[in-house]
Amino acid sequence: MAEDARKDDGLPLHTALYLEPTYWNDRFTKEDHYEWFKDYTHFRHLILANVKPTDKVLEVGCGNSQMGMEMYKDGITQIIRTDLSPVAVKRMEEKSDALGYKEIRHQVADMLNLPYEDGTFDVVIEKGTVDVLFVDSGDPWNPSPDVVSRVEGMLKETHRVLTSDGIFISIAFGQPHFRRPFFEVKGLTWTMKWDTFGDSFHYFFYKLRKGTKDEKQGPSDPLPLQENSKVTFNLEHEYMDNEDYLLHSTLADDE
Ligand SMILES: C[S@@+](CC[C@H](N)C(=O)[O-])C[C@H]1O[C@@H](n2cnc3c(N)ncnc32)[C@H](O)[C@@H]1O
């Protein structure tokens, strides 16, 4: 399926394919390196401000990104890099071993069902992985039940495997007004803070510190539609110089 589902330029015919393990396996078999959003140099200062060298780190959806290896070079060595794609995991393990990064471990893991005990990690980090759960979400103000259930499942799992004051770092395209209803839902004890990085286009570096909010606070469900706003999806290829645009949604206020 995956081969004929890709266009000549390697992009998927339908963004829903980003949810298919076969799409990613096929892609990682052929592609050596693709960095979603920006590479590490653009947000390194934010990593160093929020992650300590002694922290136990879980990276979810590592793909073939260099991020975990760059963190290792910065002295953050206790990293488990995971992805749903066994191809990605095997290739990243080979690369890491060849470079002698012995402490980095690699595992196949589904972020919706993480194979780790409660309270295992000081940091869970992802870049562009949560965004994948939002593809085909329709109206981002009123996401479909499937999207809500996927994203909530991922966030609950992340929250569960963090230590009592651990931090979830989400490097994402999705804007704060769309993410807050998910991140701050009842049952999760973190509070959403963020920085931005990037030049002409801004990406978001979300920081969610567990234990900073009462679990009873927050909406039970993602917030309802906001009035007087409409959302447009910008799918023009020339809009960006890579496929980030496929995950992009913009908010436009009605005049
Ligand atoms: C947009 S790519 C981002 C890759 C990488 N983090 C980066 O910054 O370049 C999304 C990644 O999420 C992985 N993925 C998709 N669904 C997943 C799931 N349920 N659990 C873990 N990883 C998943 C894909 O295999 C892919 O590597």
The ligand as an SDF file (V2000), in Angstrom:
LIG
                    3D

 27 29  0  0  0  0  0  0  0  0999 V2000
    6.1650   13.7260   11.6920 C   0  0  0  0  0  0  0  0  0  0  0  0
    7.2300   12.3980   12.0890 S   0  0  0  0  0  0  0  0  0  0  0  0
    8.3430   13.1520   13.2380 C   0  0  0  0  0  0  0  0  0  0  0  0
    9.6640   12.4230   13.3310 C   0  0  0  0  0  0  0  0  0  0  0  0
   10.7260   13.0700   14.2270 C   0  0  0  0  0  0  0  0  0  0  0  0
   10.2590   13.2410   15.5870 N   0  0  0  0  0  0  0  0  0  0  0  0
   11.2230   14.4020   13.6890 C   0  0  0  0  0  0  0  0  0  0  0  0
   11.2050   15.3870   14.4170 O   0  0  0  0  0  0  0  0  0  0  0  0
   11.6790   14.4580   12.5480 O   0  0  0  0  0  0  0  0  0  0  0  0
    6.1620   11.4210   13.1190 C   0  0  0  0  0  0  0  0  0  0  0  0
    6.7810   10.1670   13.6960 C   0  0  0  0  0  0  0  0  0  0  0  0
    5.8370    9.5770   14.5890 O   0  0  0  0  0  0  0  0  0  0  0  0
    5.8810    8.1820   14.4430 C   0  0  0  0  0  0  0  0  0  0  0  0
    4.6080    7.6560   14.9410 N   0  0  0  0  0  0  0  0  0  0  0  0
    3.3870    7.6990   14.3390 C   0  0  0  0  0  0  0  0  0  0  0  0
    2.4590    7.1350   15.1320 N   0  0  0  0  0  0  0  0  0  0  0  0
    3.1110    6.7350   16.2640 C   0  0  0  0  0  0  0  0  0  0  0  0
    2.6950    6.0850   17.4720 C   0  0  0  0  0  0  0  0  0  0  0  0
    1.4260    5.7380   17.6670 N   0  0  0  0  0  0  0  0  0  0  0  0
    3.6220    5.8390   18.4140 N   0  0  0  0  0  0  0  0  0  0  0  0
    4.9190    6.1930   18.2350 C   0  0  0  0  0  0  0  0  0  0  0  0
    5.3710    6.8090   17.1140 N   0  0  0  0  0  0  0  0  0  0  0  0
    4.4810    7.0720   16.1440 C   0  0  0  0  0  0  0  0  0  0  0  0
    6.1450    7.9590   12.9640 C   0  0  0  0  0  0  0  0  0  0  0  0
    6.6460    6.6520   12.7120 O   0  0  0  0  0  0  0  0  0  0  0  0
    7.1430    9.0850   12.6820 C   0  0  0  0  0  0  0  0  0  0  0  0
    8.4550    8.6540   12.9270 O   0  0  0  0  0  0  0  0  0  0  0  0
  1  2  1  0
  2  3  1  0
  2 10  1  0
  3  4  1  0
  4  5  1  0
  5  6  1  0
  5  7  1  0
  7  8  2  0
  7  9  1  0
 10 11  1  0
 11 12  1  0
 11 26  1  0
 12 13  1  0
 13 14  1  0
 13 24  1  0
 14 15  1  0
 14 23  1  0
 15 16  2  0
 16 17  1  0
 17 18  1  0
 17 23  2  0
 18 19  1  0
 18 20  2  0
 20 21  1  0
 21 22  2  0
 22 23  1  0
 24 25  1  0
 24 26  1  0
 26 27  1  0
M  CHG  2   2   1   9  -1
M  END
$$$$
